[in-house]
Amino acid sequence: MDVDLEAVPNQIGTAILQSSDGKILKSTGSLDNEDEGVSSCATIFKMLQDSAKCLAEEPMRRLSISFTDYNYVVTLGKHHIYIVKTEV
């Protein structure tokens, strides 16, 4: 877990999840909030599980989720899922 998500410009929250079960290993900023952060991470993990069923053998590397005021950029690693929430 040597990835420095804090270095991402305009980030307002980060999280690192275990890819096997979605357990939050580390979170900061707006993703460190016990209610909103946990809920956001759980929803993103569920989206990844659902999309994996649709993609079959095509491996996903990155998922971007855009809202009016912020974005989530989700990158999949071998053992971890990296989430960065950025301001628009």
N, C-alpha and C positions, 0 to 999 in steps of 0.2 A: 504494500500500500504506500508506495513512494510517490504517488501522483500529487502534485501541488495544485489543487483546484482553486486555491485562494488567489493564484496568479491570473486567473481569467478576468479580463476587463469587464466592468459593469456588473459583476456578480453580486447578488444579494443573498445567496444561500447556496450551500453545497451539501452533498450527501454521497457516501460510499456505502453500497449495499452488497451483501453477499449474494452472488448470482444464483446459488442453489435454492435459497429460500426467501430472499428479499429482506433478510435481517439487516437493520441499520447498524453499520459498524462505526460510522463517524458522520456527524452532521454539524453544520455551522449556519449562522445567520437565520434567515426566514425558514430554512428547512430544519432548524434545531428546535423549533416550536413543537411542544409535545402534541398539540392537537392538529394544527395545520400541516406541520412538517411530516409527521407520521402518516397522516392521511394522504398527503401528496405522494410520498414515497410508495405507499401501499398501492395507490391507484396506478402509478407509473409501472410498478412491478407487474400488476395485473394486466396492463396494456401490453407489456412485453411478452407475457405468457400467451395472451390471446393472439398477438401478431405472429408469434412463432408457429402457431398452428396453421396459419394462413400461408406462411412463406415456405413451408415444407423443407426442402434441402437448401434453400438460399439463406446463408447466414446474414443476420442483420448486424451492422456495426454501430450505427448511430440513428437516433430518433430525435427529431425536433418537434416540440409542441409549442405553438405560438398563441398568445393571448394579446389583448389590446395593450396592456401595460408591462407585460413580462413574458419571457420565454423559458422553456426548459430545454436543455440540451442533454441528452442521455447517450452515453458512450458505453458500449459493452466490452469488457475485458474478459480474460480467460476465467478469472475467479470472482471478479467484482463488477458492479455496475456503478458508473460514475454519473452523478446528476449535478448539473449546475443550473441555477435559476438566475437569469440576468434581467436587468431592466431594459426596456425598449428605448 
